[in-house]
Amino acid sequence: MKLVFAIINNDDSSVVSRNLTKAGFSVTKLATTGGFLLAGNTTLICGVEDEKVQSVLDVISKYSKKRTQIMPTELSYGVGAFSPMPIEVSVGGATVFVLPVERFEKV
């Protein structure tokens, strides 16, 4: 058995979790924050049999889309002189961790 942690963009969380559930997987959804953008994201947790890990990864990959986003930054031009300079960053997609499960119980 494996435990799959998938960190995905909030914009994709509903469609990913809905499609994982539709495919027969139980999903726990956590609101998380982090990364360069300090923006909210969602961490999905699924406990699955070893042979079903690829199916979970396929659903996550299919519904977690990368996109670009313009983010404001501030450039300093000396004392008290700042100018917002937007930059384009890549967001979305998924970061996935697959961990072995030593023991699993439903009580």
N, C-alpha and C positions, 0 to 999 in steps of 0.2 A: 504494500500500500504506500501511496505517496501523498504528500500535502503540497498543493500548488498554491503559491501566493502570486497574484497578478496585480501589479500596480498600473492602473489605467487612468486616462483623462476622465474627469467628471462628465464631459460631454458624451462619452462612450459607455458609461457605466450601466445605464438602464438597458441598452440594447444587448450588451455583452451578457449581463446577468440573466436577462430574459431568455436569450438563446442558449445559455448553459443549462438553465432550468428546463427549457423545451427539449434539450438533448438528454435529459434524465439525470443531470448532476445537481447535487445540493450545493448551494452557494451561500457563504456568509459575506456580507458587504460591510466594510468599514470605511468611514470618512477619514482621510489622512491628508497631511500637508508636508511639502518638502521640496527639495530641489532648488535649482537656480532661480526659478520664477517665484518661489515661495507661494505657489498657488495650490488650491485644493485639488486633490485627486481622490481616487477610490482604490482601496485594496480589496480584492476578492480572494476568498479562501475556499478551496475545494479539497476535500479528501476523496481520492479516487484509487481504484485498483491500478496496479502497474501498467496493465495492458490498455488502459483507457486514458493514460496521460496524453498521448498524442491527439486524441479526439478533443480533449479540453484545450490543448494548445491551438488546434485548428480553429475552434470557435473563437478563441481570444484573438488570434491573428486576423481572422476574417472581419471581425467587427470593431477592432481597435485601429483606427486610422490615424496615420501621421498627417499633420497639417502645419502650415507656417502661421505665425502670429507676430504682429508688430508690438514690441514692448518699448515703453519710454525709458530712456536712461538720462542721466544728467552729466554733462561735461562741464568741468570748471575752467573758466577763462581768467582766473585771478580772484582776488578777494571780492566776494559778493557777486561775482558775475557767473551765472549758471545758464546753460542752454539745454533744454530737453532735446536729445538726439535719439530718435527711435531706431531700434534695431530689429531685424527679422530673426526670429528663433523658431526652431522646429519643436512642436509639441505633439502630444498624442502617442499613438502606438502603445506598447506595453513593455514593462519590465517584469519578467517572470522568474520565480525561484521554484524549483521542484526539490522537495526534501523527503528523505525516507521517514516512514512512520514506524516507530518501534512497537507501539501498542495503540489499539483503537477500541473504544467501548462506547456503546449507547446505553445509558441508564435511565 
